[in-house]
Amino acid sequence: MGNLPRPWHDRDMTVPEVLRPYVTSLVAYDVDFGAPGVHRGMPSTEATVVVQVGEPLVTSWGSGTEAVTAWGLVSGLHTRPAAIHHPGRQRGVQLGLTTAGVRALFGMPAAAWSGELLGLDEVTPRDGVRHLPERLAETDRRHWRQVVVSGLVDALARHGEPGPQAEVGRALALLTGGAGVQEVADDVGYSRRRISDLVRAETGVAPKQFQRLARFDRSRAKIGRMPLARAATLCGYADQAHLTREWQEFAGCTPTTWLREEFPFVQDLADA
């Protein structure tokens, strides 16, 4: 579901070295919105784990879809926004995981979560990560990092399965950097069909879709910090209209709408 918007962030918690190949972010949040609402969970090249405190997380794929209610939620790669419903306050911890992290910490490929919203207990039936919601609820927020890291290190020791073969890791790194599918296949030394099958088996999405998600990730980091036309150029879009079309597909809204929803205090730079 991508990262929570910046106003939600309490603070980024340092990821210990042993977990850095697997966990890209470890963020605590505690925000009072003043009224119930809905937040967009954005697509990303990362898998997401959210552990909620105080109230369970209620998430769906939008209007007309069945909501998942859970104290701990996992989400794989997806190409549409999730709707995260909140009662006015949100407290907990969110993790961003690499595809290798899903294997190492949960013993399965990220493809197993692709397009899914799953309760944490569905994917961790036995090990310590399953009990993080209860443990956080019983712990002072100052010690949340210690509790989460302990659970993750325990999961790593239990599963610790090797990540995808080196060729797949190389392919994902190249796609993230913006390389084309044929260029990736040539670099890795596999046929285009073979590398496509391997990437899909590991992530749950085709290489072209993974590349588009990576480009969307890059644009999300720049939106609001510079004019949209410049962000489009820097991120590899043909033009601003191309960027906007991708946003409407992946986010369900234009970049300017997202800015107004998530960052009402940020000056609109779309036409600058």
N, C-alpha and C positions, 0 to 999 in steps of 0.2 A: 504493500500500500504506500510505498514511498515514505518520505519523512513527514513527521508532523510539522505544521507551519511554525515559523519562528516564534510567534507570540505564545505558543504553548510551551516552549522550551523553558524548563527550570534551569537546567545546566547540562552540558555535555560531560559525561563521566569518562575518564580515561580508560581505554581498552588495554588490558595487560598484554604484554608482548606475546605470550603463548596463544592468545586468542586473535591476534591481529590478522592472520590469514583468513579468518572466518567471520569475524565480527567487524563491520565497518563503522558502526556507531552504537553508542550506549547512552541513551538520553532519558533523564528523569523529567517529568512534567507535573505541574500542579497549578492549574489555572481555573479561576472563577470567571465564567463568561457572563454571569448575571442573568441569563435566560437560556432555556433549552434551544438547541439548534442542530445543524448538520454540517459536518466538515467533509471535504472531498479527500479520500485516500487515493493518492495519485499513483499511476503506473510507474514502474522502475525496473532496472535490471537486477535489483536486489530483492531477496525475500524479506518479509517483515514478521517480527514477533512482538506482540504487545501484551504486557501484563498490567491489568487494571487493579486499582485499589479504590475502595469506597462504593463504587457502583460497577456492575458488569458492563462490558463493552457491547453495544448493539450495532451491528454492521450488516449492510446488505449491498447488492449491486444496483441499488436505485429503486425508483418507484415501480411497484408491481412485483418485486422479487421478495422472496422470503428472507427475513432477517435472521442472523446468527447472533445469539446472546451468549457471551462467555466471559469469564474472568481472565482467561488467557487465550489469545487468538493468534493464529499464524496465517500468512497469506503468501502465496507464491507469485511468480511473475504473472502479470495480467495486463490487458490492453484496454481496459475501461476503468473509470473511476469507481471506487467503493464509496458508499454513503455511510459515514460514521456518525451515529446519532448520539448526542450527549444531553444530559439533563440540566446542564448549566455549569457543571464543574467536571473536570477530568483530572485524575491523578494516577500515576503509574510510571512504567518504564517501557521504552520502545527500543528494539534492537533492529539494526539492519544487518542482514547476513549475505555473504557471497554465496554463489552456488556451491562452492567447495565447503562453505560453512554448514549448509544444510546436510551435506553428506557426513561431515565430521562430527556434528553435534546431534544429529537426529538419525543417522544411519540410513539415509535414503537420498535419491537425487532430487534436486529442486523441481524436476518435472512432476513429481508426485503431488506437489502443491499447486501446480500451474492452474490459474484461473479459479482457485478455490479459496474460500474463507472457512477455516477449520478451527475447532476448539483445540487448545493446547493438549488437553487430555486425550484427544484422538490420535495424536502423532507421537506422544511420549507416555505410553501407558504404564511404564515402570520406573523410569529414572527420576532423579531429583528435579529436573526442569519442570516436570508436571506440577510440582507443589509450590512453584514460585509465587502464584497469587496468594496462597495462604501465608507463606513466609513473609512476603512483603507487607501484608496486612497486619502482621504481628510485630513489625520492625519499624523503628524510628527511621524517617526518611534519610537521615544522615548516614545510615548504614545500608541503604538499598543496594549500592554498588557492590558491597562486600557479599551480600546475599546472592545477587544475580551472578556475579563472577564465580562464586563457589559452585552454584548450580551448573553453570556452563562448563567449568573445568571438570566437574564430575561427569557430565555428559560426554565430554571429549574423551575422557579416560574409558568410558563404557563403550562408546562407539568407535571413535578414532579411525574410521574406515578411510582408506586413501581417497583422495579426491579423484576427479576424472583424469583420464590419461593425459599425458603432457600435451598431446596434439589438440585436445579439446580446450584445455586451459589456454593454450596459445591462440587458438581460434577466437575464444571469447575476448581475450585481451585485444586482439586486432580489431574485432568488431566494435568493441567499446571505443576504440580510438578512431573509428570512422572508416575503416577499410571496407572495401566492397567484398561481396561473397566470393567471387572468382579470385580476387586478389588473395583472400584468406586461404582458399583451397590451394592455390599455387604455392603460397608460402609454406603451408603445412605439408604439402606433398600428397594430398588426397584429391580424389575427384570431387567436384562440386556436390554431387549427390551424396557421396560418403560423408563429407563434412557436414552437410545439412542434416543427415540422419543422426549423426553423433551429437550435434548441438541441440537438436530437438529432443533427443533422448535424455540429455542432461538438464536442459532448462525448461522444456515444455513448449518452447516457441521456436519458430524457424529462424535461421541466421539473419535474414533480412528484417524480421520483426525485432529481433534482439538488437540489431544495429539501430533501428528506429527508436527503440526504447532508450538506448544509450544517448542518442542525439536529443531526445526529449528531456532526459536527465540533465544534460548540459545546458539546455535552454532554460530549464526551471531555475538553475543556479544564477542565471543572468537577468531574467525578467525582473523589471523593477529597478535594476541598477544601471540600465543604459537604454537607449532607444531600441524599439523592437527590430527595426531594420538592421541595426548593427548586431544585435543578438542573433538574428537569423543568419547573417553572413558568417559570424564567428563560429556558429554551431554547425554549419554545413548545409543549411537550407538554401533552396534556390533563390528565395526572396521572402519578404515579410508575409505575403499571402500564403506561401507554402508552410511557413511556421504556424500561422493561424489555423490552417486546415488540419495540421497534425494535432494541434492543441484541442480543436473541437472533437477530433476522434478519440484521443487518449484521455483528455481531461473532462470532456463534456461541456466545455466552455471556451471562450477566447482567453488569451493571456490577460487582457485588461479586466475582464470579468473576474478572473481568479485573483488578480491584485486587489480589486475592490472588496472581494469577499474575505480574503485572508490577511491583507495588509492595508486596511483603510487609511492608515497613517502615512503610507508611502506615496510620494508624489507620482502621478501618472506620467510616465515617460514615453508612452506609446507613440505620440505624435511629435516628440522632441526632435 
